[in-house]
Amino acid sequence: MPDVVDGPPRAADRLTMIRLPIILPAVLTVAVAAYVGLSLVVYDGLSRIGSACADNQANRPDHFGCVTDCDEWQAFDFEAYSMPTYEEVHFPSRDGLQLSGWYIATDPDAAAIIVVHGYQVCKFHHHPLAQAGALYRAGFNVLLFDQRDCGDSQTEDGRSAYGSEEYLDALGAFDFLRSRGFADESIGMHGSSLGGAITLTAFAQEPRLKAIFLDSPLTDGRAQFSQYTGLPDALFPGVEWAARIVSGDTLLRHDPLDAIKGAQGRRLAVVHGTGDQVVRPSHTDQLLQVAAQHDVKIEVWKPTGVGHVGALAVYPQEYERRMAEFFSPQAPTAP
């Protein structure tokens, strides 16, 4: 059989060979531009402070109700949790921004608890107000405040920093209570949702803070991105980049779970409903796994079927009892 001799490339093959070095870079350029553009759009949508705070701005400690996020709160007795006397206060964050809050005094000899609100809300929202009301009913002094860029506090850039800066606001609240004469061991912190991550980071940074109570806490920022948005995890690095470019924020600068590594001898409690579809219970499961690895004891309550930050609405008496016992001066210190 005669040998087959390759002839010169056909015209179509030559054209393809010429086009490939041109087409491939163009396709890659378009793909990168699309990724960058989508990252910027997603970051803008997630970080920009929305209208929830303004929608709830008629609420006050002495009279409040549910305006947004009302799923499990329809039958809640808000009037029973009102706080008739409160003081408007202002204090600096640890990086100097001016924050606005409400201080509710009960007994100067009782502990004082800081309430740290969650993502896209503020002190006007019924979540922090009801939590503050439960603490007030139990006899505690309470401080709730607006984080930076929220409510009446100073606007930095109008965006959430995903807790990477807001923990400094929680620590400013801690400093404010100390300036009011409260001893370190008489100050506790309650954080819900993203406020739970903020509280954990504050706990890691401030060893004088001895007790924190977490409600539906976010503990894994990267996992939450996909769980909350439904977008692929591969987009998150682009959103991180967008945050650095647009706001100078490093979203995952702090890992909330680092708080557990230095928690020996301090006290933690967590409540997380098994029906939470906003911050999944897996976040608390991860928290408990890290705690077990570091021999840190955490008081845990997982009410069946309860949704995001809904335990107080569904089981108010049990929630109050657990919180009051946890923050009680007679409560034992964790080993």
N, C-alpha and C positions, 0 to 999 in steps of 0.2 A: 504494500500500500504506500503510495507516495507521501513524502513528508508534507505537512501543511505549513505553509510559510505565511506568517502574519504580515498582512499588508498595512499600509498606512491607515491611521484612524479615520473612520467615517466622519463626514462633516458634522453630523449630530453629536458624535462623541467628543469631537474637538470643541464644539460649542459648549457642551456641558462642562468640560475640563476648564474652559476659560471662565465660565460663570460661577463655578463653585467658590473660588477665592473671593468673589464679590458678594455672592448671596449669603454665605455663612456668616460673615461679620455683620451684614445688615440684619439678618434674623436675630443674631445674638444681641445686637444693639437695641432692636425693638423689644426683645424679651426683657432685657435689663431695664429699659425705660418703663415698661409696663409694670415690672416688679417694684421699681422705685415709686412710680406714681401711685400704685395701689397701696403701698406702705404708707405714703404720706396721707392719703385719703382716710385709711383705716385709723391711723394714729390721731388725725384731727378729730374724727368722729368719736373715738373712745376717750380722748383726753379733755376735750373742751367741756367745761362745766355747763350742764344743761339747765333746764327751767324748774327742776323739782324743788329747789330751795325757794325760788320765787313763788311757786305755786302754793307753798305751805307757809308763806310769810305772815299770815294772820295768826298762826299758832303762837301761844305764849305759855310759860309754865303754869299760869293760873287758869288757862282755858285753852284746850287744844283738842284736836280730833284728827281723823284720818282723811286726807285729801288724795294722796297717791299711794300706790302699793298697799291696797286695802284688803287683799284676798282673805287673810285669816283674822282680820281685825274688825269685821262688821259688827260683831256682838260684844266687843270689848267695852268695858265701862270706863271710858276715859275720864269722866268726872271724878271717879274715885281716886284717880292718880294725879289730880291737879295739885299744884304747889302754890298756895295763895300768896306767899311772900317770897320775893326773889330780888337779887341785886344784879344790875348790869355791871359787868366788870371788863377791864381791858388789861392786857398784859403782853409782853413780847415772847415770841418764839425764841428758841435758843439761837437762831441765826438772825434775830432782830426784827422780823416782821411783826406787825401789831395785830393781835388777835382779839376777838370779841367773844364774850361768854356770859353765861348766867350762873350766879352762885346762889345756892339755896342752903341756908343755914338751919340747922336743927338744934344740936347740942354741941357746944364747944369741946366737950370731952369725948364726943363720938368721933369715929373715923371719918375721913373725907374721901369720897370716891370720884374719880374723873371719868366721865362718859365720853368715849371716842366714837364719833359717828362713822358711817360707812361711805361707800363710793357714791358720788353725785347727789348727796343729801347734805344737811347741815343741822344746826341745833333747832331749827323750826320744824323738822320732820317728826312724825309721831314715834318713830323707833327710839331715838335718843330721849325724847321727852317721856315716853312711857317707862323706859328703863330708869331714867332719873326719878320718876314718880315712885317706882317700886322701891328704890333705895331710900327715898325720902320717907315712905311709909314705914320702912324698917328702922328709921331713926338715924340714918346717916346724913352727914353734910354732903352736898353734891355740887360738882362743877361740870357743866357741859358747855362746849364752846364750838365755834366755827373754825375749821381748819383753813389754812391759807387758800385764797381764791374762792372761798365759799361764804355765803351769808354776808355778815357784816364785818368779816375780817379783811385784812389788807389783801388786795389783788396783786399777785406777782406777775402771772402771765395768763391767768384765766383758764389754766389747765390742771388736771390731776397729774401728779407725779407718781402715781401708783404706790404711794407710801414711802418712796425713796427720799422725800423731803418732809412729808407730813409728820413723821415720827418726832421731828424737832418741835413741832407744835404741841404734841402730847407732852414732851419733856418741858416745854414752857409752862404748860398747865401744872405740872408737878412742881416746878420752881415757884409758881404763884402760890400754891397751897403752902409750901414751906415758908414763904414770906408772910403768910397769914398766921404763922405760929404752929402749924401742924408738924409733929415729929415724923421722921421718915417712916417709921413703923405704923403710923396712923393714916397713911395715904395708900389707897388702892386705885386700880384702873380697870374699867370695863370697856371692852372693845368689840364691835360687831362687824361682820362681813370684812371689807377691806380695813375697817377700823381694828379688826382683830390682828391683821398683819402689822398695822401701825403700832398697836399695843405690844406685840411680841418684839418688834424692833426696838421700841423704847425700853422694854424690859431687858433686852440684851445690852443696851448702851448705858443703862442707869442701874447699877447694882444696889442703890439705896431703895429702889422700888421693890417691895417685898411680896405683893400679891396682885394677880391679874385674873380677871374673869372674862372668858371669851365666848361669844355667841356667833355661831355659824362662821368661824374664822377662815379666811383665805390664807393658805400657807405655801402654796406653790404658784407663783405668778405666771410662769410659762405655761403650765398645764391649764390654768384658768383662762388664758387667752383663747385657746381652742375650744374649751368647754363653754365659754360665755358667748363667743362670736360664731362658732361653727366653722371658722376658717382653718385652713391647714396650718400645722405647727411651723412649716417651712417659711411662713410669712412673718413669724415673730421677729427673727433677726432684722428684717426690714423695718418693722415697727420700732424696734430698739434704736436703730440707726436714725429714723425719723425723729424720735424723741430727743436724741442728742443734737441733731441739726436744728430743729425748730425751737426747742426749749432748753437745751443744755442739760437735760435730765438723763441720768443713767437708771433706767427703770428697775433693774435687778441689782442695784448697788448693794443692797442688804438682803440676806436670806432670813426670813422670819424664824425659820427653824433653828438658827444659830442661838436663839434665846434659850433653847432647852439645854444646850451644852453647859451653860453656866448657871443653871437654875437650882442646883442642889441647895437645900436649906431655905428655899423660897417656895411660894405657894401658887399653884395654878389650878383653874377649873375651866371646863369647857362644856358647852351645850351645843348640840348640832342635830337638828331633826333629820330623820332618815328620808324624808320626802323633799329635801332641799334640791331644787333644780337650778339654782343660781350659783351657789358655791357648793359643790357636791360634798357629801360626807367623806369622800376619800381624802379630802384635805385634813380633816380631823384624824382620820385613820393614819395618815402619814405622820402627823404630829405625835400620835401615841406610839408609833413605831420608833421614832427617834427618842422619845422619852424612855421607852423600855431599854434602848441601847445604852442610855446614859444613867439608868437607874434613878430616873426622876418620876415622882408620883404625881399624877394628875387626877383630879376629881372629874368624872365623866358622866354626862347624861345625854342619851340619844333617844329623845321621844319619837315613837313610831309614827311615821306618816306626816310629821310636822314639816312645813316648808321653811323658806329662808327667813331667819330672824323671827320665827313665828311662835316659839315656845312660850313666851310671855303672854301672847294673845290666847293661846289654846289652853295652857295650864298656868294661869296667873298665880294661884296660891303656891303651887309646887316651885315655880320659878322664884318667887319671893323668898320662900323658905330656904331654898338652896343658896341663894345669893346672900341672904342675911347671915346664915350660918357660916358661909365661907369668909365673909368680911368681918365677922365678929372678932373682937379682941381676944376672946377665949379660944378661938379656933387654933388647933395645934399646928405648929410649923412642920412642913414636910421634911422627912429625913434627908 
